[in-house]
Amino acid sequence: MEFFCYHRDRPGSAALRMELLERHWSYMDLYEKELIARGPTFGEDGETPSGSVHIVDLPDAAAARAFAFDEPGYQAGVYRDVLVRRWRNLLGRTMWEFPGGRSGGNRYLVLGLGAAGGTGRAVDAEVPAERDGLIAYGPLLSDDGLTWLGTAALVRAPDAGAARAVLTVDGYADVEVHEWEFGGRR
């Protein structure tokens, strides 16, 4: 089962995050074969870390929660909250298989949460026709995989507006766009 995990940084935790970076990477090394995508998000300045994305294939929701909440940064208080949702890999590949490679162009996390108007009706359940910039794409689901809760995409795009356009305009209760980069050891 695939899961989307987004750890959002607590304000003022950048120094602690950097202090724990090697422990974080060592922890992620334990899940190397299970990772579909990973990497930090950044604040409006494009440099200050704002969160950390991990898309991982694990046996069940309990294993996904253990993965998310045992992470060293979470244990030390780097993050203010964690979003853990079942996810479906509609592209069928990892970020390392993205034809565009790990560098070049701007990269974004686009996170569409809930349906506009609270209808609960799934939006963007199919891969967009224009998929060249898609690094990862899929629905956010309930633990049992039956209820649509949103859509998460990792995208290469010229700017945040173009990244946002991957999701249906006005289809969500809220859409977040964060600068993102391929994660892992440098």
N, C-alpha and C positions, 0 to 999 in steps of 0.2 A: 504494500500500500504506500502510496506517495503522500508526503506531507509537506506543507509550506510553513516555515517558521520565520517570523520576523521579530527580532529583538530590537526594541526601540531604546536608544540611549537615554539615560537620566541626564538632565542638564548638569553641566559641570563635571562629568565623569570621564572626560577625554584623557586625563593623565593616568587614571586608574586603568582605563582601557589599554593604553600603550604599555603600561607596566605588566599587564596580563597577556600581551599579544602572543608570546611564545607558548604559554600554557593553553591559550585558545587554539592555536594552530596544532599543537600536540594532541589536544582533545579531538579536533576535526580529523586528524590523521587516523584516529581509531575508526572513523566512518568513511574512509576514502572510497571504498567500493559502493557505498550506499548513497553517496552524494550525487545529485543531479545538477545542482547549481549552488553557488555560494558567493558571498561578497558583501562588502560594506556599502552602506548608503551614506550620503553626505548632506549637510545642511545647505542653506542658500548660498554660502560663500564657496561651495564646491570643494572645500578642504576639510572642514570640521566633521568628523564622523557623527552620524545621527542614528545609525542602526546597523543591523547585520542580518542578511537574508541567507537562509539555508533551505534548500529543497532536497528532501531525503526520502529514500525508499526503505521503510521499516515494516516490521510484521503487523503492528497494530497501533491504535491511538495511545495506549499506555507507553509503548516504546518511544513514540514520538514525543510525548510529554517528558519522559525521562531524558531523552536526548536534549530537549530544549532547556529544561530546568536544572540539569546537572552541569551545563556548560559553565566553565570557570568564571567568566564575566558575570553571568547571572548570579552565581553563588556569591560573588564579591560585591554585588550591588551596582554594577555598571549600567544595567538596564532598568528602565522604569516600568516596562511591561513587555509581554511576549504574546504574539498572535500565533497560535498553532491551529492549522486547519488541514483537513484532508484535501488533497489536490489531485488533479488528473493531468498527466503529462500528454497533452494533445499533440505535441511535436514528436514524441517518441525518441527523444535524444537528450544527451546531457549538454551543458553549456560548452564543454570542451569539444563537442562535435559541431558547434555552430560554424557554418561555412565562412563567416566573416572574421574568425579568429578572436583572440582575446584583447587586441588593441585596435586603435583606429576608430575615430568617431566618438560621439557621446553615447553613454549608456545610461539607462534609466530603469528603475522599478516603477511599474504602474500598477496600482492597487485599487480596484473597483470594489466597493463595499456595499452590499445589499442592493435591492432594486429600488428605483425611484418610486416614491409614493407608497413604499412598503408593500408592494404587491407580491413579493416573493417569487416573481416570475423570472426565470433564468434569462440572462442577457449575455450575448457573446459566447454562446455555448460551442460554437464552431471556430476553427482557426480562420482568421481573416484571409481574404484572397491575396492581399499584399503581405507576404510573409517573410520577405528577404531580411528585414531587420529584427525578426523575432528570435530571441536567444532561448527563451522559455515561455510557455503560454499554457494556461489551463484554468479550470474553474476551482474556486474555493468551495469546499463541501462540508456538510455535517460529518461527524465521526462515522456514521453508518454509510456515508457516501450517497445518500438519497436526496438530501436537501441542498439546493444551490444557495450559497451565501455571498458569492462575489466572484471576481476574476483577478488573477495575478499574472503579470507579464514582465519579463525582462526584455528590454528593447534597445536596439541601436537606432538612434534617430538624430536628426540635425539639432533639435532643441526640445525642451520640455513640452511645448505645445504639440509638436509633431508626435512625440511619444504618447501624450494624452489621447491623441486622435485614434490610437489603436483600439480604444474602447468606444462603445456607442455613446454618442453625445446624449446627455440627460437620461441615460439608462440606469444610473446608480444613485443611491442616497448620498454617497461621497466617493470622490476619486482623489487619491494621493499620487503625486509624481515626485520621486526622489532620484537625485543623481546616484548612480551605482557603478561599481566596477567589479570585474572578475576578482574573486577572492583567492586566498591561498598564499603560500610562502612566496616572497618576491626574490 
